[in-house]
């Protein structure tokens, strides 16, 4: 089987987040980047496990500039066979369109992505890819088992799980539980240097969403201690300051 | 004290953009080893150090990640990487613990490297792949109870006995020796020339008693090597190399790794102190807002930055085969001393908490006392630089 894994580059979870250009743009000075953990730990590793069990090929795809190559190489070091970087950037629709455009000519059996990227948390790209390719889409899978061309997918739902069956080809977004993180070893890192990383120019796609501005969450207010005897003051604070009653 | 479940919150500090001087392989190697340390070392290290026990299960993990001989060719069990990659791996391991880095330094630089550099083809094929995969653990016997800084005075010796040599003597302060499957041993032949050889630990007359009571490198196992009429087959002796340059070239390799490793220990202390200084409040504000705390932190990151640049340059020279033993001495001496000073300052910033195992500071500080002395003492490295600049030998 052929597996396509969408991998995204996101700021490290410990990065300090700030914005520039009147809050319209993320300020990435001094920010260290990682591969989006949902893509790496769950989507990519499950694709590799299926390949190891049944044979096939795992192809990584990323939409972005050459600064993303280190993250893509990490995916190859973990075990991806080859990678494609679409040399452009844009909103979710732009990214999904580029991925769908590449995938439509390459007959992938399963297209994997993480359930969301940890920076913008949109969960949009895999659903859009499925729609653009007219494929079934299963979101937030926590378990994926294959039997021939039929997949059984377990999803978390409120208060329990949902179990679904789908035939290939399909698109799936992976959540925690689908696989376990793999740390690349030195041999994998060296082998990754010899694996192909093709750079493809993007097709022309108009962005559909414009970001007006970003805002940081308000700073946490200081804790106010109220004397247990002074219930009137507590009620006043809840009413006038917290505005919850 | 409940410490083992505490999450390792370490983040990298790169005040001068040194990362931009590294290739993507280096960054991937560093991040991989950092992730491995956070997963395998940080959760257990305080408890092993407290018990004075070596987490020997980590040998297999170190092998799997590729920490043994990363810069040796892949056909001999190495990683085929360059010297900077080797350096960043050592940095990340020592960020976890100097003892864990020592486990890897000895296996890679002091056991695999001499077999690769001086061994016969048969010796390389027999030992290197198994050392690279962690199936065999090795140790390195040069220092003796009465000959530390003066290894040329060694009394361990071999005598010709037909198809073998008879080895007698004792070695001291040998990392990994009690758990080793083999030892690379340096001994004098009947002409007084220093020869190197592989001695298997199941040989008759071979013993490796553990040294107890260390207040440093407590998670690393250290022992003696005692040889009583041990028969060493002649095919186990390195064919060509004679004299001190054999063991000293191995030490250069290991010292190079220590120069990088010490930066890791310093970064861990700085990282912890910086975080603590922003969380801990006194007189109504974080202690990081006080000038004296800022002085400590600013001086720490200044010295760390200088050390990062020093090892990057040393690594660049090493990749061209141009790093001299004297340059390696300077970096080892400077960076280990720097790390020890950073640990002491970091301990002060942590106040009383700095002496507990809630934080890694005291463990690093005690470890670094060993690192300051082993692989060439702080003073001996000074004299190597002194000899380099004056042309005059102050050793004798």
Interface residues (C-beta under 8 A of the other chain):
Chain A: X12 X14 X32 X34 X69 X70 X73 X74 X77 X181 X183 X184 X185 X186 X187 X189 X190 X192 X193
Chain B: X9 X11 X12 X19 X24 X25 X27 X28 X29 X31 X32 X35 X36 X39 X64 X65 X66 X67 X70 X74 X79 X80 X81 X85 X89
